[in-house]
């Protein structure tokens, strides 16, 4: 856009807001976590429609459940081998619903 550079924006790069972990356990509560993420994504899509045409939902989505929930680092710092699958599932659903939202409601505007 500026100086011939096309921006690619990543919506989520490993670390989430601490308030979401305090409120919902981060990605542990399906409906709440996904609703918060899709609301955030929609706000970003609507705020930068002419500036950003290329969106990346999650950077290395495996890091969040495996490292953040399995090994305790990075955010949110949980250590449990039993919740990594659940968190992975929630992240995949959030990714899919965000792509669906963008394609159906925002891409053509």
Secondary structure, 3 states (H helix, E strand, C coil): CECCECCEEEEECCCCCHHHHHHHCCCCCHHHHHHHHHHHHHHHHHHCCCCCCEEEEECCCHHHHHHHHHHCCCCCCCCCCCCHHHHHHHHHHHHHHHHHHHHHHHCCC
